[in-house]
Amino acid sequence: MVQEDSLRKIIVVCGPTGSGKTATAINIAEKFGGEIISADSVAIYKGLDIGSAKPTEEQLARVKHYMIDVVSPFDEFSVKKNKKSALIAVEEIFSKGKIPIICGGTGFYINSVLYKMSYGNHSASPEIRKKYDEILKNKGKDYLFDLLKKVDEESAAKLHPNDVMRVVRAIEIYETTGVKKSDVKDELRPRFDFVAITPTFDREVLYSRINTRVDEMFKNGLKEEVEGLIKKGVNGEMQSMQGIGYKETLRAILNGEEMPVEEIKTNSRRYAKRQITFFKKMQNLHLLNAESPAYEEDVVNAVEEFLSERN
Protein backbone atom coordinates (compact mmCIF):
# COMPACT_ATOMS: atom_id res chain seq x y z
CA MET A 1 0.00 0.00 0.00
CA VAL A 2 1.30 3.47 -0.89
CA GLN A 3 1.83 5.63 2.17
CA GLU A 4 -0.51 8.58 2.58
CA ASP A 5 1.15 11.97 2.08
CA SER A 6 1.06 12.72 5.81
CA LEU A 7 2.84 9.44 6.52
CA ARG A 8 5.49 9.48 3.80
CA LYS A 9 8.54 9.14 5.96
CA ILE A 10 12.14 8.67 4.89
CA ILE A 11 15.17 7.76 6.95
CA VAL A 12 18.57 9.19 6.04
CA VAL A 13 21.90 7.76 7.14
CA CYS A 14 24.57 10.26 6.19
CA GLY A 15 28.04 11.35 7.22
CA PRO A 16 31.71 11.23 6.35
CA THR A 17 33.55 8.48 4.55
CA GLY A 18 34.59 5.63 6.80
CA SER A 19 31.91 6.19 9.43
CA GLY A 20 30.02 2.93 9.02
CA LYS A 21 26.92 4.31 7.30
CA THR A 22 26.26 1.17 5.26
CA ALA A 23 26.14 -1.16 8.25
CA THR A 24 23.89 1.25 10.14
CA ALA A 25 21.48 1.59 7.21
CA ILE A 26 21.27 -2.17 6.73
CA ASN A 27 20.50 -2.71 10.41
CA ILE A 28 17.74 -0.09 10.26
CA ALA A 29 16.31 -1.63 7.08
CA GLU A 30 16.20 -5.10 8.58
CA LYS A 31 14.60 -3.97 11.84
CA PHE A 32 12.03 -1.57 10.40
CA GLY A 33 11.26 -3.02 6.98
CA GLY A 34 13.15 -0.71 4.68
CA GLU A 35 15.09 -0.69 1.42
CA ILE A 36 18.18 1.38 0.75
CA ILE A 37 18.82 4.07 -1.85
CA SER A 38 22.53 4.78 -2.22
CA ALA A 39 23.61 8.43 -2.29
CA ASP A 40 27.19 8.01 -3.44
CA SER A 41 28.55 9.77 -6.51
CA VAL A 42 31.07 6.98 -7.20
CA ALA A 43 29.10 3.84 -6.30
CA ILE A 44 26.66 4.66 -9.12
CA TYR A 45 29.34 3.59 -11.63
CA LYS A 46 29.66 0.02 -12.82
CA GLY A 47 33.11 -1.43 -12.26
CA LEU A 48 34.13 1.10 -9.61
CA ASP A 49 33.75 -1.30 -6.71
CA ILE A 50 36.80 -1.25 -4.46
CA GLY A 51 37.53 2.46 -4.40
CA SER A 52 33.88 3.31 -3.72
CA ALA A 53 33.58 0.75 -0.92
CA LYS A 54 30.31 -0.56 -2.31
CA PRO A 55 28.25 -2.86 -0.10
CA THR A 56 29.46 -6.44 -0.22
CA GLU A 57 27.51 -9.20 -1.95
CA GLU A 58 26.44 -10.43 1.48
CA GLN A 59 25.13 -6.98 2.41
CA LEU A 60 23.33 -6.60 -0.92
CA ALA A 61 21.68 -9.97 -0.34
CA ARG A 62 20.39 -8.90 3.07
CA VAL A 63 18.64 -5.71 1.91
CA LYS A 64 17.61 -4.49 -1.52
CA HIS A 65 19.72 -1.52 -2.70
CA TYR A 66 19.01 1.05 -5.39
CA MET A 67 21.31 3.49 -7.23
CA ILE A 68 24.36 1.21 -7.26
CA ASP A 69 25.95 0.09 -10.55
CA VAL A 70 23.50 2.06 -12.67
CA VAL A 71 25.85 4.07 -14.90
CA SER A 72 28.69 3.19 -17.26
CA PRO A 73 32.06 4.69 -16.25
CA PHE A 74 32.05 6.38 -19.68
CA ASP A 75 28.88 8.36 -18.89
CA GLU A 76 28.31 11.68 -17.13
CA PHE A 77 25.97 11.76 -14.16
CA SER A 78 24.49 14.84 -12.47
CA VAL A 79 22.53 15.67 -9.35
CA LYS A 80 19.52 16.19 -11.62
CA LYS A 81 19.80 12.66 -13.02
CA ASN A 82 20.27 11.28 -9.53
CA LYS A 83 17.15 13.04 -8.30
CA LYS A 84 15.03 11.60 -11.09
CA SER A 85 16.21 8.01 -10.60
CA ALA A 86 16.23 8.14 -6.82
CA LEU A 87 12.69 9.52 -6.64
CA ILE A 88 11.50 6.65 -8.82
CA ALA A 89 13.15 4.29 -6.33
CA VAL A 90 11.47 6.09 -3.42
CA GLU A 91 8.05 5.59 -4.96
CA GLU A 92 8.77 1.93 -5.67
CA ILE A 93 9.73 1.37 -2.04
CA PHE A 94 6.65 3.22 -0.78
CA SER A 95 4.46 1.11 -3.09
CA LYS A 96 5.72 -2.01 -1.30
CA GLY A 97 4.72 -0.56 2.06
CA LYS A 98 8.38 -0.27 3.02
CA ILE A 99 10.49 2.64 4.26
CA PRO A 100 13.01 4.31 1.93
CA ILE A 101 16.41 4.66 3.59
CA ILE A 102 18.82 7.02 1.86
CA CYS A 103 22.41 6.13 2.70
CA GLY A 104 25.53 7.93 1.59
CA GLY A 105 27.96 10.78 1.83
CA THR A 106 27.16 12.86 -1.26
CA GLY A 107 25.19 15.69 0.27
CA PHE A 108 23.81 17.17 -2.94
CA TYR A 109 22.42 13.77 -3.95
CA ILE A 110 20.65 13.46 -0.62
CA ASN A 111 19.21 16.97 -0.68
CA SER A 112 17.98 16.57 -4.25
CA VAL A 113 15.69 13.78 -3.04
CA LEU A 114 14.61 15.32 0.24
CA TYR A 115 13.79 18.77 -1.08
CA LYS A 116 12.09 20.53 -3.93
CA MET A 117 14.90 22.95 -4.18
CA SER A 118 17.25 25.16 -6.07
CA TYR A 119 20.96 25.15 -5.52
CA GLY A 120 22.01 28.79 -5.56
CA ASN A 121 23.10 28.56 -1.93
CA HIS A 122 24.77 25.14 -2.13
CA SER A 123 28.29 24.64 -0.81
CA ALA A 124 31.23 25.02 -3.16
CA SER A 125 32.94 22.01 -4.70
CA PRO A 126 36.73 22.27 -4.27
CA GLU A 127 37.24 19.61 -6.95
CA ILE A 128 35.26 21.56 -9.54
CA ARG A 129 36.89 24.85 -8.52
CA LYS A 130 40.30 23.27 -9.03
CA LYS A 131 39.31 21.99 -12.47
CA TYR A 132 38.21 25.42 -13.65
CA ASP A 133 41.24 27.09 -12.09
CA GLU A 134 43.33 24.86 -14.36
CA ILE A 135 41.19 25.78 -17.37
CA LEU A 136 41.60 29.46 -16.51
CA LYS A 137 45.36 29.09 -16.22
CA ASN A 138 45.76 27.10 -19.44
CA LYS A 139 43.10 28.61 -21.73
CA GLY A 140 42.17 31.98 -20.27
CA LYS A 141 39.12 33.81 -18.96
CA ASP A 142 37.44 34.24 -22.35
CA TYR A 143 37.43 30.47 -22.92
CA LEU A 144 36.00 30.01 -19.41
CA PHE A 145 33.31 32.61 -20.14
CA ASP A 146 32.39 30.80 -23.35
CA LEU A 147 31.83 27.63 -21.32
CA LEU A 148 29.32 29.50 -19.18
CA LYS A 149 27.52 30.89 -22.24
CA LYS A 150 27.05 27.36 -23.56
CA VAL A 151 25.23 26.19 -20.43
CA ASP A 152 23.62 29.39 -19.08
CA GLU A 153 23.34 32.31 -21.48
CA GLU A 154 21.18 34.34 -19.10
CA SER A 155 23.75 34.26 -16.31
CA ALA A 156 26.53 35.02 -18.80
CA ALA A 157 24.62 38.10 -19.97
CA LYS A 158 24.74 39.47 -16.43
CA LEU A 159 28.47 38.86 -15.93
CA HIS A 160 31.73 40.08 -17.41
CA PRO A 161 34.52 37.68 -18.45
CA ASN A 162 36.79 39.41 -15.92
CA ASP A 163 34.44 38.45 -13.07
CA VAL A 164 36.07 35.04 -12.96
CA MET A 165 34.88 34.04 -9.49
CA ARG A 166 31.20 34.48 -10.35
CA VAL A 167 31.65 32.90 -13.77
CA VAL A 168 33.12 29.79 -12.15
CA ARG A 169 30.38 29.79 -9.51
CA ALA A 170 27.67 29.79 -12.16
CA ILE A 171 29.35 26.95 -14.07
CA GLU A 172 29.79 25.04 -10.82
CA ILE A 173 26.09 25.27 -9.96
CA TYR A 174 25.14 23.90 -13.36
CA GLU A 175 27.74 21.14 -13.32
CA THR A 176 26.88 19.86 -9.84
CA THR A 177 23.10 20.16 -10.10
CA GLY A 178 22.03 20.33 -13.73
CA VAL A 179 20.17 23.54 -12.80
CA LYS A 180 21.07 26.91 -14.32
CA LYS A 181 22.03 29.60 -11.86
CA SER A 182 19.60 31.89 -13.67
CA ASP A 183 16.78 29.50 -12.72
CA VAL A 184 17.71 29.34 -9.05
CA LYS A 185 15.18 30.66 -6.54
CA ASP A 186 16.96 29.60 -3.38
CA GLU A 187 14.27 27.79 -1.45
CA LEU A 188 13.96 24.50 0.41
CA ARG A 189 10.64 22.69 0.43
CA PRO A 190 10.72 19.20 1.95
CA ARG A 191 9.13 16.47 -0.16
CA PHE A 192 8.90 14.07 2.76
CA ASP A 193 9.03 13.90 6.49
CA PHE A 194 12.50 12.63 7.34
CA VAL A 195 14.98 11.97 10.08
CA ALA A 196 18.74 12.00 9.53
CA ILE A 197 21.24 9.91 11.46
CA THR A 198 24.98 10.50 11.38
CA PRO A 199 27.40 8.10 13.12
CA THR A 200 30.09 10.16 14.85
CA PHE A 201 33.60 9.36 15.99
CA ASP A 202 36.37 11.21 17.72
CA ARG A 203 38.19 12.96 14.86
CA GLU A 204 41.42 10.99 15.28
CA VAL A 205 39.51 7.71 15.44
CA LEU A 206 37.68 8.59 12.23
CA TYR A 207 40.95 9.49 10.51
CA SER A 208 42.44 6.19 11.63
CA ARG A 209 39.44 4.34 10.18
CA ILE A 210 39.89 6.20 6.89
CA ASN A 211 43.60 5.36 6.76
CA THR A 212 42.86 1.69 7.39
CA ARG A 213 40.14 1.74 4.75
CA VAL A 214 42.57 3.07 2.12
CA ASP A 215 45.13 0.39 3.01
CA GLU A 216 42.44 -2.26 2.62
CA MET A 217 41.41 -0.88 -0.78
CA PHE A 218 44.90 -1.41 -2.16
CA LYS A 219 45.13 -4.80 -0.46
CA ASN A 220 41.83 -5.75 -2.10
CA GLY A 221 43.03 -4.73 -5.57
CA LEU A 222 42.32 -1.04 -6.22
CA LYS A 223 45.35 -0.75 -8.51
CA GLU A 224 44.24 -3.77 -10.54
CA GLU A 225 40.68 -2.45 -10.72
CA VAL A 226 41.88 0.87 -12.18
CA GLU A 227 44.23 -0.91 -14.58
CA GLY A 228 41.25 -2.88 -15.85
CA LEU A 229 39.23 0.30 -16.34
CA ILE A 230 42.11 1.87 -18.30
CA LYS A 231 42.24 -1.17 -20.58
CA LYS A 232 38.54 -0.68 -21.30
CA GLY A 233 39.22 2.91 -22.38
CA VAL A 234 38.47 4.90 -19.26
CA ASN A 235 40.66 8.00 -18.90
CA GLY A 236 41.33 10.76 -16.42
CA GLU A 237 39.04 13.26 -18.13
CA MET A 238 35.94 11.21 -17.40
CA GLN A 239 33.67 12.11 -14.49
CA SER A 240 33.88 8.59 -13.10
CA MET A 241 37.59 9.04 -12.52
CA GLN A 242 37.27 12.21 -10.44
CA GLY A 243 36.53 10.34 -7.23
CA ILE A 244 39.17 10.25 -4.50
CA GLY A 245 41.23 7.09 -4.84
CA TYR A 246 40.53 6.70 -8.53
CA LYS A 247 42.00 9.92 -9.88
CA GLU A 248 45.23 9.54 -7.91
CA THR A 249 45.65 5.85 -8.73
CA LEU A 250 44.96 6.37 -12.43
CA ARG A 251 47.51 9.18 -12.61
CA ALA A 252 50.13 7.08 -10.85
CA ILE A 253 49.58 4.12 -13.19
CA LEU A 254 49.79 6.25 -16.32
CA ASN A 255 52.93 8.03 -15.10
CA GLY A 256 54.65 4.91 -13.81
CA GLU A 257 54.67 6.23 -10.25
CA GLU A 258 54.36 4.45 -6.91
CA MET A 259 50.83 4.01 -5.64
CA PRO A 260 49.78 7.28 -3.95
CA VAL A 261 48.53 5.68 -0.75
CA GLU A 262 49.38 8.56 1.55
CA GLU A 263 48.00 11.14 -0.87
CA ILE A 264 44.69 9.29 -1.01
CA LYS A 265 44.56 9.09 2.78
CA THR A 266 45.16 12.83 3.04
CA ASN A 267 42.55 13.67 0.39
CA SER A 268 40.04 11.30 2.03
CA ARG A 269 40.54 12.91 5.44
CA ARG A 270 40.07 16.37 3.96
CA TYR A 271 36.93 15.23 2.19
CA ALA A 272 35.58 13.74 5.44
CA LYS A 273 36.10 17.09 7.14
CA ARG A 274 34.05 18.83 4.43
CA GLN A 275 31.33 16.18 4.70
CA ILE A 276 31.10 16.70 8.47
CA THR A 277 30.66 20.43 7.95
CA PHE A 278 27.98 19.85 5.31
CA PHE A 279 25.90 17.34 7.25
CA LYS A 280 25.98 19.26 10.53
CA LYS A 281 23.68 21.76 8.82
CA MET A 282 21.11 19.11 7.89
CA GLN A 283 17.63 19.41 9.32
CA ASN A 284 16.22 16.80 11.73
CA LEU A 285 19.73 15.48 12.38
CA HIS A 286 20.72 13.05 15.14
CA LEU A 287 24.48 12.97 15.74
CA LEU A 288 24.99 9.60 17.44
CA ASN A 289 28.25 8.46 18.99
CA ALA A 290 29.24 5.32 17.07
CA GLU A 291 31.92 4.57 19.68
CA SER A 292 29.31 4.24 22.40
CA PRO A 293 28.23 0.73 23.52
CA ALA A 294 24.69 2.08 23.27
CA TYR A 295 25.04 3.24 19.64
CA GLU A 296 22.77 0.62 18.06
CA GLU A 297 20.16 1.18 20.76
CA ASP A 298 20.39 4.95 20.22
CA VAL A 299 19.80 4.47 16.49
CA VAL A 300 16.75 2.27 17.10
CA ASN A 301 15.34 4.77 19.61
CA ALA A 302 15.78 7.68 17.20
CA VAL A 303 14.06 5.80 14.38
CA GLU A 304 11.23 4.52 16.58
CA GLU A 305 10.54 8.00 17.90
CA PHE A 306 10.47 9.38 14.36
CA LEU A 307 8.18 6.68 13.00
CA SER A 308 5.77 7.05 15.92
CA GLU A 309 5.30 10.75 15.26
CA ARG A 310 2.47 11.91 13.04
CA ASN A 311 3.11 14.89 10.77
C-alpha positions in Angstrom: 0.0 0.0 0.0 1.3 3.5 -0.9 1.8 5.6 2.2 -0.5 8.6 2.6 1.1 12.0 2.1 1.1 12.7 5.8 2.8 9.4 6.5 5.5 9.5 3.8 8.5 9.1 6.0 12.1 8.7 4.9 15.2 7.8 7.0 18.6 9.2 6.0 21.9 7.8 7.1 24.6 10.3 6.2 28.0 11.4 7.2 31.7 11.2 6.4 33.6 8.5 4.6 34.6 5.6 6.8 31.9 6.2 9.4 30.0 2.9 9.0 26.9 4.3 7.3 26.3 1.2 5.3 26.1 -1.2 8.3 23.9 1.3 10.1 21.5 1.6 7.2 21.3 -2.2 6.7 20.5 -2.7 10.4 17.7 -0.1 10.3 16.3 -1.6 7.1 16.2 -5.1 8.6 14.6 -4.0 11.8 12.0 -1.6 10.4 11.3 -3.0 7.0 13.1 -0.7 4.7 15.1 -0.7 1.4 18.2 1.4 0.8 18.8 4.1 -1.8 22.5 4.8 -2.2 23.6 8.4 -2.3 27.2 8.0 -3.4 28.5 9.8 -6.5 31.1 7.0 -7.2 29.1 3.8 -6.3 26.7 4.7 -9.1 29.3 3.6 -11.6 29.7 0.0 -12.8 33.1 -1.4 -12.3 34.1 1.1 -9.6 33.8 -1.3 -6.7 36.8 -1.3 -4.5 37.5 2.5 -4.4 33.9 3.3 -3.7 33.6 0.8 -0.9 30.3 -0.6 -2.3 28.2 -2.9 -0.1 29.5 -6.4 -0.2 27.5 -9.2 -1.9 26.4 -10.4 1.5 25.1 -7.0 2.4 23.3 -6.6 -0.9 21.7 -10.0 -0.3 20.4 -8.9 3.1 18.6 -5.7 1.9 17.6 -4.5 -1.5 19.7 -1.5 -2.7 19.0 1.0 -5.4 21.3 3.5 -7.2 24.4 1.2 -7.3 26.0 0.1 -10.5 23.5 2.1 -12.7 25.8 4.1 -14.9 28.7 3.2 -17.3 32.1 4.7 -16.3 32.1 6.4 -19.7 28.9 8.4 -18.9 28.3 11.7 -17.1 26.0 11.8 -14.2 24.5 14.8 -12.5 22.5 15.7 -9.4 19.5 16.2 -11.6 19.8 12.7 -13.0 20.3 11.3 -9.5 17.1 13.0 -8.3 15.0 11.6 -11.1 16.2 8.0 -10.6 16.2 8.1 -6.8 12.7 9.5 -6.6 11.5 6.6 -8.8 13.1 4.3 -6.3 11.5 6.1 -3.4 8.0 5.6 -5.0 8.8 1.9 -5.7 9.7 1.4 -2.0 6.7 3.2 -0.8 4.5 1.1 -3.1 5.7 -2.0 -1.3 4.7 -0.6 2.1 8.4 -0.3 3.0 10.5 2.6 4.3 13.0 4.3 1.9 16.4 4.7 3.6 18.8 7.0 1.9 22.4 6.1 2.7 25.5 7.9 1.6 28.0 10.8 1.8 27.2 12.9 -1.3 25.2 15.7 0.3 23.8 17.2 -2.9 22.4 13.8 -3.9 20.6 13.5 -0.6 19.2 17.0 -0.7 18.0 16.6 -4.3 15.7 13.8 -3.0 14.6 15.3 0.2 13.8 18.8 -1.1 12.1 20.5 -3.9 14.9 23.0 -4.2 17.2 25.2 -6.1 21.0 25.2 -5.5 22.0 28.8 -5.6 23.1 28.6 -1.9 24.8 25.1 -2.1 28.3 24.6 -0.8 31.2 25.0 -3.2 32.9 22.0 -4.7 36.7 22.3 -4.3 37.2 19.6 -6.9 35.3 21.6 -9.5 36.9 24.8 -8.5 40.3 23.3 -9.0 39.3 22.0 -12.5 38.2 25.4 -13.6 41.2 27.1 -12.1 43.3 24.9 -14.4 41.2 25.8 -17.4 41.6 29.5 -16.5 45.4 29.1 -16.2 45.8 27.1 -19.4 43.1 28.6 -21.7 42.2 32.0 -20.3 39.1 33.8 -19.0 37.4 34.2 -22.4 37.4 30.5 -22.9 36.0 30.0 -19.4 33.3 32.6 -20.1 32.4 30.8 -23.4 31.8 27.6 -21.3 29.3 29.5 -19.2 27.5 30.9 -22.2 27.0 27.4 -23.6 25.2 26.2 -20.4 23.6 29.4 -19.1 23.3 32.3 -21.5 21.2 34.3 -19.1 23.7 34.3 -16.3 26.5 35.0 -18.8 24.6 38.1 -20.0 24.7 39.5 -16.4 28.5 38.9 -15.9 31.7 40.1 -17.4 34.5 37.7 -18.4 36.8 39.4 -15.9 34.4 38.4 -13.1 36.1 35.0 -13.0 34.9 34.0 -9.5 31.2 34.5 -10.4 31.7 32.9 -13.8 33.1 29.8 -12.1 30.4 29.8 -9.5 27.7 29.8 -12.2 29.3 27.0 -14.1 29.8 25.0 -10.8 26.1 25.3 -10.0 25.1 23.9 -13.4 27.7 21.1 -13.3 26.9 19.9 -9.8 23.1 20.2 -10.1 22.0 20.3 -13.7 20.2 23.5 -12.8 21.1 26.9 -14.3 22.0 29.6 -11.9 19.6 31.9 -13.7 16.8 29.5 -12.7 17.7 29.3 -9.1 15.2 30.7 -6.5 17.0 29.6 -3.4 14.3 27.8 -1.4 14.0 24.5 0.4 10.6 22.7 0.4 10.7 19.2 2.0 9.1 16.5 -0.2 8.9 14.1 2.8 9.0 13.9 6.5 12.5 12.6 7.3 15.0 12.0 10.1 18.7 12.0 9.5 21.2 9.9 11.5 25.0 10.5 11.4 27.4 8.1 13.1 30.1 10.2 14.8 33.6 9.4 16.0 36.4 11.2 17.7 38.2 13.0 14.9 41.4 11.0 15.3 39.5 7.7 15.4 37.7 8.6 12.2 40.9 9.5 10.5 42.4 6.2 11.6 39.4 4.3 10.2 39.9 6.2 6.9 43.6 5.4 6.8 42.9 1.7 7.4 40.1 1.7 4.7 42.6 3.1 2.1 45.1 0.4 3.0 42.4 -2.3 2.6 41.4 -0.9 -0.8 44.9 -1.4 -2.2 45.1 -4.8 -0.5 41.8 -5.8 -2.1 43.0 -4.7 -5.6 42.3 -1.0 -6.2 45.3 -0.8 -8.5 44.2 -3.8 -10.5 40.7 -2.4 -10.7 41.9 0.9 -12.2 44.2 -0.9 -14.6 41.3 -2.9 -15.8 39.2 0.3 -16.3 42.1 1.9 -18.3 42.2 -1.2 -20.6 38.5 -0.7 -21.3 39.2 2.9 -22.4 38.5 4.9 -19.3 40.7 8.0 -18.9 41.3 10.8 -16.4 39.0 13.3 -18.1 35.9 11.2 -17.4 33.7 12.1 -14.5 33.9 8.6 -13.1 37.6 9.0 -12.5 37.3 12.2 -10.4 36.5 10.3 -7.2 39.2 10.3 -4.5 41.2 7.1 -4.8 40.5 6.7 -8.5 42.0 9.9 -9.9 45.2 9.5 -7.9 45.7 5.9 -8.7 45.0 6.4 -12.4 47.5 9.2 -12.6 50.1 7.1 -10.9 49.6 4.1 -13.2 49.8 6.2 -16.3 52.9 8.0 -15.1 54.6 4.9 -13.8 54.7 6.2 -10.2 54.4 4.4 -6.9 50.8 4.0 -5.6 49.8 7.3 -3.9 48.5 5.7 -0.8 49.4 8.6 1.6 48.0 11.1 -0.9 44.7 9.3 -1.0 44.6 9.1 2.8 45.2 12.8 3.0 42.6 13.7 0.4 40.0 11.3 2.0 40.5 12.9 5.4 40.1 16.4 4.0 36.9 15.2 2.2 35.6 13.7 5.4 36.1 17.1 7.1 34.0 18.8 4.4 31.3 16.2 4.7 31.1 16.7 8.5 30.7 20.4 7.9 28.0 19.8 5.3 25.9 17.3 7.3 26.0 19.3 10.5 23.7 21.8 8.8 21.1 19.1 7.9 17.6 19.4 9.3 16.2 16.8 11.7 19.7 15.5 12.4 20.7 13.0 15.1 24.5 13.0 15.7 25.0 9.6 17.4 28.2 8.5 19.0 29.2 5.3 17.1 31.9 4.6 19.7 29.3 4.2 22.4 28.2 0.7 23.5 24.7 2.1 23.3 25.0 3.2 19.6 22.8 0.6 18.1 20.2 1.2 20.8 20.4 5.0 20.2 19.8 4.5 16.5 16.7 2.3 17.1 15.3 4.8 19.6 15.8 7.7 17.2 14.1 5.8 14.4 11.2 4.5 16.6 10.5 8.0 17.9 10.5 9.4 14.4 8.2 6.7 13.0 5.8 7.1 15.9 5.3 10.8 15.3 2.5 11.9 13.0 3.1 14.9 10.8 
